[in-house]
Amino acid sequence: MGIPEERVDRLAALARDAVAEGHEDRAREYVRLARRIAERNRLTLPRSFRRFTCDACDTYLLPGRNARVRLQDGHVVVRCDCGETARYPYD
């Protein structure tokens, strides 16, 4: 694992902790920075990071706090407080 991957993982952990403490603006900056690092280094973001961040507002999603998670017709539906909806299939 190289330096960019380690940094993206660390920023994801920092974003998760910041949201849990109520610092959503700080978490949003961590998410933006992690995406920028991944883009510059041509990395694929980890699945857990992609699924728990909002593409529209860059918020780190914490189910029950700023995201609503529902199961519907073979999909997991995640809705952010900004109104953005993401659907992921499950088997």
N, C-alpha and C positions, 0 to 999 in steps of 0.2 A: 504494500500500500504506500503510495507516494504522499508527498506533502499536501497537494490539493485535496485528495480524498480525506486525509485526516482533518484538514481544516473544515471541509464541508460537514463531516460528521460532528466535529466539535461545535460548529455554528448551529447545527440542528439541535444538539443537546442544550445549548444556551437558549435557543428560541423556545424550546419546550419548557425550560425552567422559568424563563421570563414570563410566559403566558400564565403559568401556574401561580406566580407571584403577583400577577395583575399588571405587568409592564408590557402592554400590547404594542406600544410604539417601538420599544426596544426590540421586541421579538420580530416585528415587521422588518426592521433594519437588518437583523441577523439573517432573515430569510432572503432578503434582496441581495445581501452580500454573498451568501452561499450560492444562489443562482448565478450570480455574476462570475464567481470563481469557477463554477462548473462550466459555464459557457466559454470562458476564456481558455480553459484547459481541455475542452471537448470531453467532458465527463458526463456520464449518465448519472443523474441523481438517484439515490437509493429509493426503492419503492415506498418505504415508510415515509420518507420526506415528501415525495410527490403526492401521496394520498392524504397527508395531514397538513398541506398548505393550500391556500386558496389562490388560484391563478389570477383572479381579478384584482384582489386587494393585498396580496402577499402576506396575509395573516397566517400564523401557525394555528391550526385548528385543534381545539381541545373539546372533544364531545361533551356536551352538557354545559359548557361555559360559553363558547362562541360558535358552536356548530351543532347541527341536528342530524342525527344518523338514523336512517330507517331502512328496513328491508322491504323490497318491493319487486315481485315477479323475477326473481333470479338476479337482482341487482342490489348493491348497497348504494343508497342515495345519501349523499352528504351535502347539506345546505349550510352555507356560511351565513353569518349575520348580514353580510352585504347583499345577499340574495342570490349569489352564484351557486349553481347546483352542479355536482359532479356525480357520475354514476359509474360504478365498477362492478363487473360481473363476478358472480361466485358460482361454484359448482356444488 
